[in-house]
Amino acid sequence: MSSLRFHASGIVRASLEEAFAWWTDLREDDAGRIMPPLRERTIVEKTAGQTLTEDRWSIFGVPMRTRATLRPHPPDGWEVTSELRGGTARDVVWLTTVPEGTRVTMELAMDLRWPWSWAARALQPALARLFQKDLEAVNRSLEASFHEEPK
């Protein structure tokens, strides 16, 4: 097993409470709407303490499947543990109030088996950019939701 770490951070023009609610409300229609690499999401179980999903991704054209568990830590954080074909990932996210709104900070650790570890190391700079862009995409979706018509 080889471990890789990634960091992403961004500011969203929303309150800490709004950011927490948006980021932790996983839905099946997130696919194709929130994060570009997410192709399909199935909610397997949703309780107050966790949301379990099965997701299909396309990362650099490579199809991936994950089984992820999001555990909220109100009011300002959550963690996501994921099982994937090549190993596991643990994503810890926390929110901080800043003058512009809320800073979203993500620390992702991936423990991968060979050959996935080798591929991820080779793509590490590109993966770091992808994770940063995904964080920014979710923040943009949150900001855009303030301007949507109610359904």
Backbone hydrogen bonds, N-H to C=O, Kabsch-Sander energy under -0.5 kcal/mol:
donor,donor_aa,acceptor,acceptor_aa,energy
2,S,112,L,-2.8
4,L,110,M,-2.7
6,F,108,L,-2.8
8,A,106,M,-2.1
10,G,104,V,-1.9
12,V,102,T,-2.7
14,A,12,V,-2.1
19,A,15,S,-2.7
20,F,16,L,-2.6
21,A,17,E,-2.3
22,W,18,E,-2.5
23,W,19,A,-2.6
24,T,20,F,-2.0
25,D,21,A,-0.7
25,D,22,W,-0.7
26,L,24,T,-1.3
30,D,27,R,-1.5
31,A,28,E,-1.1
32,G,35,M,-0.6
32,G,38,L,-1.7
33,R,30,D,-2.1
34,I,30,D,-2.6
35,M,30,D,-0.6
38,L,35,M,-1.5
39,R,37,P,-0.6
39,R,56,R,-2.9
40,E,56,R,-1.6
42,T,54,E,-2.3
44,V,42,T,-0.7
44,V,52,L,-2.6
45,E,52,L,-1.6
47,T,50,Q,-3.1
51,T,70,L,-2.0
52,L,45,E,-3.1
53,T,51,T,-0.5
53,T,68,A,-2.9
54,E,42,T,-2.4
55,D,66,T,-2.7
56,R,40,E,-2.7
57,W,64,M,-2.8
58,S,37,P,-1.7
59,I,62,V,-2.3
60,F,58,S,-0.6
62,V,59,I,-1.8
64,M,57,W,-2.4
66,T,55,D,-2.4
67,R,83,E,-2.0
68,A,53,T,-2.1
68,A,66,T,-0.5
69,T,81,T,-2.6
70,L,51,T,-2.9
71,R,69,T,-0.5
71,R,79,E,-3.0
73,H,77,G,-3.4
76,D,73,H,-0.9
77,G,73,H,-0.8
78,W,93,V,-2.1
79,E,71,R,-1.9
80,V,91,D,-2.6
81,T,69,T,-2.2
82,S,89,A,-2.8
83,E,67,R,-2.4
84,L,82,S,-0.5
84,L,87,G,-2.8
85,R,65,R,-0.7
87,G,84,L,-1.7
88,T,111,D,-2.5
89,A,82,S,-2.2
90,R,109,A,-2.7
91,D,80,V,-3.0
92,V,90,R,-0.5
92,V,107,E,-2.8
93,V,78,W,-2.8
93,V,91,D,-0.5
94,W,105,T,-2.1
95,L,76,D,-2.8
96,T,103,R,-1.9
98,V,101,G,-2.2
101,G,98,V,-1.7
102,T,12,V,-2.4
103,R,96,T,-3.4
104,V,10,G,-3.4
104,V,102,T,-0.5
105,T,94,W,-2.4
105,T,103,R,-0.5
106,M,8,A,-3.3
107,E,92,V,-2.5
108,L,6,F,-2.7
109,A,90,R,-2.6
110,M,4,L,-2.9
111,D,88,T,-2.7
112,L,2,S,-2.9
112,L,110,M,-0.6
113,R,86,G,-3.3
116,W,113,R,-0.8
117,S,113,R,-2.0
119,A,115,P,-2.4
120,A,116,W,-2.8
121,R,117,S,-2.2
122,A,118,W,-2.3
123,L,119,A,-1.9
124,Q,121,R,-1.0
127,L,123,L,-3.2
128,A,124,Q,-2.5
129,R,125,P,-1.9
130,L,126,A,-2.3
131,F,127,L,-2.8
132,Q,128,A,-2.0
133,K,129,R,-2.7
134,D,130,L,-2.5
135,L,131,F,-2.2
136,E,132,Q,-2.3
137,A,133,K,-2.3
138,V,134,D,-2.2
139,N,135,L,-2.1
140,R,136,E,-2.4
141,S,137,A,-2.2
142,L,138,V,-2.2
143,E,139,N,-2.4
144,A,140,R,-2.7
145,S,141,S,-1.7
146,F,142,L,-0.6
146,F,143,E,-1.0
147,H,144,A,-1.8
148,E,145,S,-0.7
